Amino acid sequence: MHSHGIKGDTFMRRTGGHFNFLFTGSGSQIYDATMVKLTRNLYRRVINDSAMLLSEGTILDVGTGPGRLAIGIAQHLPELQVFGVDISAGMIQQANQNTAKAHLEERVHFEVGNVAHLPYQDQAFDLIVSTISMHHWDEWEQPLRDLYRVLRPGGHLWIYDFRFIKPQALKKALTSTPFAQVRLEDALVRTGSGPFALYRRFALQKPDHGKP
């Protein structure tokens, strides 16, 4: 994050350590019970966006946290296989518990993993989504390379994050990845009227050179 000069990164550095407890151990339960409520409308938007693109296939939620978005996608799109990955073992434990309560273990699958080295085979997913996670990444180039690797030709990558993320910084990072020649779509997404209701959405599509 720091190498890209994101507006607001000083705030993230000052507060990030204070909130780190939310991502481990019992903090994952606290996060699930409180913080997820702030992004409920964003999750609804992502689910609706996904429904307009896919009716079947595989989708990956990067930085899945306690798995609420992945579970919501599976509930609304019953023909999809849904996967979630998070670097926090505590979050993945909570995600698995939430999935069991929803009786979705056959279609929702979670792994502990780093976005820079995803634990999936090449060309595994039709759609990859990430919500409020990219600003936590130490750097963007290697994560983008690995996201490209696991995305199928013609597949889509959607990154939703805070509006202070600079598109110019992401474009610069993309130049050293296989996404370099792909057009980056950048749009502001409003999900309500509250302070956590305006996000930035970045969209990329992996080329499908097999199409005529």
DODO-808081 format. One line per field, with one value per residue (C-alpha): x, y, z; residue number from 1. Coordinates in steps of 0.2 Angstrom, whole numbers. Example, Ala and Ser with C-alpha at 12.3 -4.5 7.8 and 13.67 -1.06 7.14 Angstrom:
# residues 2
px	62,68
py	-22,-5
pz	39,36
nr	1,2
This chain:
# residues 212
px	0,13,23,8,5,-13,-22,-27,-13,-6,-23,-22,-5,-10,-26,-22,-12,-26,-38,-27,-35,-51,-43,-36,-43,-59,-57,-64,-80,-81,-78,-92,-104,-100,-90,-98,-114,-106,-103,-120,-126,-110,-111,-129,-122,-109,-121,-132,-118,-113,-130,-130,-114,-115,-128,-116,-98,-85,-82,-68,-70,-52,-51,-67,-65,-79,-86,-103,-101,-97,-112,-123,-118,-121,-138,-144,-135,-138,-129,-112,-98,-91,-73,-66,-48,-41,-24,-31,-34,-46,-57,-57,-62,-77,-81,-82,-93,-105,-106,-110,-124,-131,-129,-119,-103,-105,-105,-95,-76,-63,-44,-31,-20,-11,-18,0,1,-16,-19,-28,-24,-22,-38,-49,-62,-75,-76,-65,-72,-63,-71,-62,-46,-34,-29,-22,-11,8,10,-1,9,12,-7,-13,-1,-8,-26,-23,-16,-31,-44,-50,-49,-63,-65,-68,-59,-69,-61,-72,-63,-63,-65,-48,-39,-31,-35,-18,-9,-18,-14,4,4,-5,9,21,7,-1,-16,-5,-15,-32,-43,-46,-64,-66,-82,-89,-103,-115,-124,-134,-133,-121,-103,-98,-109,-98,-85,-73,-75,-61,-66,-54,-57,-44,-42,-49,-38,-47,-63,-64
py	0,12,12,18,34,31,46,42,29,38,36,17,15,24,14,-2,-9,-4,-14,-29,-39,-40,-51,-65,-76,-70,-54,-63,-66,-47,-42,-54,-47,-28,-23,-33,-23,-8,-17,-26,-14,-16,-35,-34,-23,-36,-50,-41,-37,-55,-61,-50,-58,-76,-89,-104,-107,-103,-87,-82,-69,-63,-56,-65,-62,-71,-77,-67,-61,-78,-86,-72,-76,-94,-91,-80,-89,-108,-114,-106,-114,-101,-100,-88,-85,-75,-73,-74,-92,-85,-77,-93,-103,-91,-92,-111,-110,-98,-109,-124,-114,-110,-128,-123,-134,-142,-126,-114,-118,-108,-108,-99,-90,-75,-65,-64,-83,-90,-109,-112,-119,-109,-103,-109,-95,-86,-71,-64,-51,-42,-30,-18,-29,-21,-6,-20,-27,-23,-21,-23,-30,-48,-50,-44,-56,-71,-65,-65,-83,-90,-81,-90,-82,-70,-70,-54,-46,-34,-24,-14,-3,14,29,36,23,32,25,32,21,5,9,11,-6,-14,-10,-23,-37,-47,-35,-21,-21,-22,-7,-3,2,14,19,26,15,22,9,21,38,34,37,19,20,27,15,14,-1,-7,-19,-29,-43,-56,-57,-73,-75,-91,-81,-76
pz	0,5,-12,-21,-12,-8,-1,17,19,34,43,38,46,62,64,56,71,83,73,70,84,74,62,74,87,95,86,71,80,85,67,61,73,71,56,43,46,39,22,21,7,-2,-2,-9,-23,-27,-26,-39,-50,-50,-54,-70,-76,-70,-69,-66,-64,-51,-41,-29,-15,-10,8,12,31,40,23,23,5,-1,8,2,-16,-14,-7,-21,-35,-32,-48,-43,-34,-22,-15,-2,3,18,26,43,50,63,49,39,55,57,39,40,55,46,31,42,50,32,27,11,14,-3,-13,-2,1,11,12,22,9,3,-12,-18,-19,-20,-16,-33,-49,-65,-74,-60,-59,-70,-58,-44,-32,-18,-6,6,5,-8,4,16,3,5,-13,-28,-42,-37,-31,-48,-57,-46,-48,-67,-66,-58,-68,-84,-101,-103,-84,-74,-59,-48,-34,-22,-10,-2,-13,-8,-18,-33,-50,-56,-43,-48,-67,-63,-54,-68,-81,-73,-74,-87,-86,-93,-110,-102,-100,-82,-78,-63,-56,-39,-32,-20,-9,3,12,26,28,22,7,-7,-14,-29,-40,-52,-66,-77,-89,-94,-113,-121,-136,-141,-146,-165
nr	1,2,3,4,5,6,7,8,9,10,11,12,13,14,15,16,17,18,19,20,21,22,23,24,25,26,27,28,29,30,31,32,33,34,35,36,37,38,39,40,41,42,43,44,45,46,47,48,49,50,51,52,53,54,55,56,57,58,59,60,61,62,63,64,65,66,67,68,69,70,71,72,73,74,75,76,77,78,79,80,81,82,83,84,85,86,87,88,89,90,91,92,93,94,95,96,97,98,99,100,101,102,103,104,105,106,107,108,109,110,111,112,113,114,115,116,117,118,119,120,121,122,123,124,125,126,127,128,129,130,131,132,133,134,135,136,137,138,139,140,141,142,143,144,145,146,147,148,149,150,151,152,153,154,155,156,157,158,159,160,161,162,163,164,165,166,167,168,169,170,171,172,173,174,175,176,177,178,179,180,181,182,183,184,185,186,187,188,189,190,191,192,193,194,195,196,197,198,199,200,201,202,203,204,205,206,207,208,209,210,211,212
